[in-house]
């Protein structure tokens, strides 16, 4: 998913996966994400907010950390670097 906006100040995207979902359900994983999911409650309604945690420019891919409980093993460079190789 890419950010396609001139300004992201005060911009919120809600995920309504119960009814059909939104484009945020296609957000990619990153171990260094620029978005986080936050649960918000408004009366009886509970929604998930996609909140920017870094400043991003238009055209930047929006990513979120799926966490350790998801059904995949991350293959990004930072997860696969051998600690012994970092010292060289």
C-alpha positions in Angstrom: 0.0 0.0 0.0 1.4 3.4 -0.9 0.6 6.8 0.7 -0.8 9.0 -2.0 -1.4 12.4 -0.3 0.1 15.8 -0.1 -0.2 15.9 3.7 -0.7 13.2 6.3 -1.3 15.5 9.2 -4.4 14.4 11.1 -5.1 11.7 8.5 -6.8 8.5 9.8 -7.8 5.3 8.0 -10.2 2.9 9.5 -10.2 -0.8 8.8 -13.7 -2.3 8.4 -12.8 -6.0 7.7 -16.0 -7.3 9.2 -18.1 -5.9 6.3 -15.6 -6.0 3.4 -12.4 -4.5 4.5 -10.5 -1.5 3.2 -7.3 -1.0 1.3 -5.4 -1.1 4.6 -5.8 -4.9 4.7 -3.2 -5.0 2.0 -0.6 -3.2 4.1 2.8 -5.0 3.9 4.9 -6.2 6.9 8.1 -4.5 7.9 10.3 -5.0 11.0 10.9 -1.2 10.7 7.3 0.0 10.0 6.0 3.5 9.4 2.4 2.7 10.6 1.0 1.0 13.7 -2.5 -0.4 14.4 -4.3 1.1 17.3 -7.6 -0.2 18.7 -10.2 2.6 19.4 -13.5 2.3 21.0 -16.5 4.6 20.4 -19.4 3.5 22.5 -20.1 -0.1 21.5 -18.1 0.2 18.2 -14.5 -0.9 18.2 -12.3 0.1 15.3 -8.7 -0.3 14.3 -6.8 2.9 13.5 -3.8 2.9 11.1 -1.6 5.6 12.7 1.5 7.0 11.1 4.5 6.6 13.5 7.1 8.1 11.1 7.1 11.0 8.7 6.6 9.7 5.2 6.6 11.4 1.8 3.9 10.8 -0.9 4.6 7.6 -2.8 6.1 5.9 0.2 5.0 2.3 0.9 3.0 2.1 4.1 4.1 -0.9 6.3 3.1 -2.3 9.6 4.8 -4.9 11.9 2.6 -8.0 11.9 4.2 -9.0 15.2 5.5 -12.4 16.4 2.1 -14.1 16.6 1.4 -14.1 12.8 1.7 -17.3 10.7 4.8 -16.3 8.7 8.5 -16.0 9.3 9.9 -12.6 8.4 12.6 -12.8 5.7 13.8 -9.1 5.8 17.5 -8.4 5.9 17.4 -7.2 9.5 15.9 -10.5 10.6 18.3 -12.7 8.7 21.6 -10.9 9.4 24.0 -13.1 11.3 25.1 -11.2 14.5 28.7 -12.4 13.8 28.6 -10.8 10.4 27.6 -7.4 11.8 30.9 -7.1 13.8 33.0 -7.2 10.6 
